[in-house]
Every structure is written in structure tokens, then in C-alpha cells.
Amino acid sequence: MSGHAHGHTPAAWAGVSIAFIGFCVSGVFMVAADPIGFWAGIVLVFVGGAVGWAMKAAGYGRPKDSQERIDARERATEAARARTASSV
């Protein structure tokens, strides 16, 4: 999946990091039998999702293409056009 940059974006890292902290907080307060702390951790999990979504909407959810990838895409497009033109 790393070839498709699945999850390798600032939005994904921020959202998952905040949600992970929320899970940890919830776990600690669940063991400590403190319902307010537990629910605060659950709120953090949802905040992580909202932050990830907001960052994705702001443009941080998709990595920028490298020059190598742009060049490969252009070569593939030209090759496809050449095949199409020669078959017509």
C-alpha cells in the first residue's frame, strides 16, 4: 500500500495520533474506574477523526506527486496516445 501513499499524509498522521491518545486515555481511566476521564478519552477519539477530516478538506490529505511520478504519468499518457493513433 505504500506505493499508493495510503495513510502517509499529514491528515492521516494527525487524526490517527489524536485518536490513539484518546484510546490510551480511555483505557487508563477505564481501569481507574473514572467515567468522566473515560468519556473524555472517547471524545478525543472523535476529535481525532474530526481533525483528520478537516485537514483532508484543507488539502493535507493527499501527498504531492514527486517529479518522477509526474514524468512516468506523462510517458504513459504519450505511449497510450501513440498506440491509439497507430490503431486508427
C-alpha positions as CSV (number, residue, x, y, z in Angstrom):
1,M,0.0,0.0,0.0
2,S,2.9,2.3,0.4
3,G,3.1,2.6,-3.3
4,H,-0.2,4.4,-3.2
5,A,0.7,6.6,-0.2
6,H,-2.2,5.0,1.7
7,G,-2.2,6.8,5.1
8,H,1.1,8.6,4.5
9,T,-0.4,12.1,4.7
10,P,-0.3,14.8,7.4
11,A,-4.1,14.5,7.8
12,A,-3.9,10.7,8.5
13,W,-1.0,11.1,10.9
14,A,-2.6,13.8,12.9
15,G,-6.0,12.1,13.0
16,V,-4.7,8.7,14.0
17,S,-2.3,10.1,16.6
18,I,-5.0,12.1,18.3
19,A,-7.4,9.1,18.2
20,F,-4.6,6.8,19.6
21,I,-4.1,9.2,22.5
22,G,-7.8,9.2,23.1
23,F,-7.9,5.3,23.2
24,C,-5.0,5.4,25.7
25,V,-6.7,8.0,27.9
26,S,-9.9,5.9,27.8
27,G,-8.1,2.7,28.7
28,V,-6.3,4.3,31.7
29,F,-9.5,5.8,33.1
30,M,-11.5,2.7,32.5
31,V,-9.0,0.7,34.6
32,A,-9.1,3.6,37.2
33,A,-12.9,3.3,37.2
34,D,-13.3,7.1,36.4
35,P,-16.2,7.5,34.0
36,I,-15.5,11.2,33.3
37,G,-11.9,10.5,32.2
38,F,-13.1,7.5,30.2
39,W,-15.6,9.7,28.3
40,A,-13.1,12.4,27.8
41,G,-10.9,9.9,26.1
42,I,-13.8,8.8,23.9
43,V,-14.3,12.5,23.0
44,L,-10.6,12.7,22.0
45,V,-11.1,9.7,19.6
46,F,-13.9,11.6,17.8
47,V,-11.8,14.8,17.9
48,G,-9.0,12.8,16.1
49,G,-11.5,11.8,13.4
50,A,-12.7,15.4,13.0
51,V,-9.2,16.8,12.8
52,G,-8.2,14.2,10.2
53,W,-11.3,15.0,8.1
54,A,-10.8,18.8,8.5
55,M,-7.1,18.5,7.4
56,K,-8.1,16.4,4.5
57,A,-10.6,19.0,3.4
58,A,-7.9,21.7,3.8
59,G,-5.7,19.8,1.3
60,Y,-3.4,17.9,3.7
61,G,-4.9,14.5,2.9
62,R,-3.2,13.9,-0.4
63,P,0.6,13.8,-0.8
64,K,2.2,15.8,-3.5
65,D,3.3,13.8,-6.5
66,S,7.0,13.6,-7.0
67,Q,8.6,14.7,-10.2
68,E,9.4,11.1,-11.0
69,R,5.7,10.1,-10.7
70,I,4.7,13.1,-12.9
71,D,7.2,12.1,-15.6
72,A,6.0,8.5,-15.5
73,R,2.4,9.5,-15.9
74,E,3.3,11.8,-18.8
75,R,5.3,8.9,-20.5
76,A,2.4,6.5,-20.0
77,T,-0.1,9.1,-21.5
78,E,2.1,9.7,-24.5
79,A,2.5,5.9,-25.1
80,A,-1.2,5.4,-24.9
81,R,-1.8,8.2,-27.3
82,A,0.7,6.7,-29.7
83,R,-1.0,3.3,-29.5
84,T,-4.4,4.9,-30.1
85,A,-3.1,7.0,-33.1
86,S,-1.4,4.0,-34.7
87,S,-4.5,1.7,-34.4
88,V,-6.8,4.3,-36.1
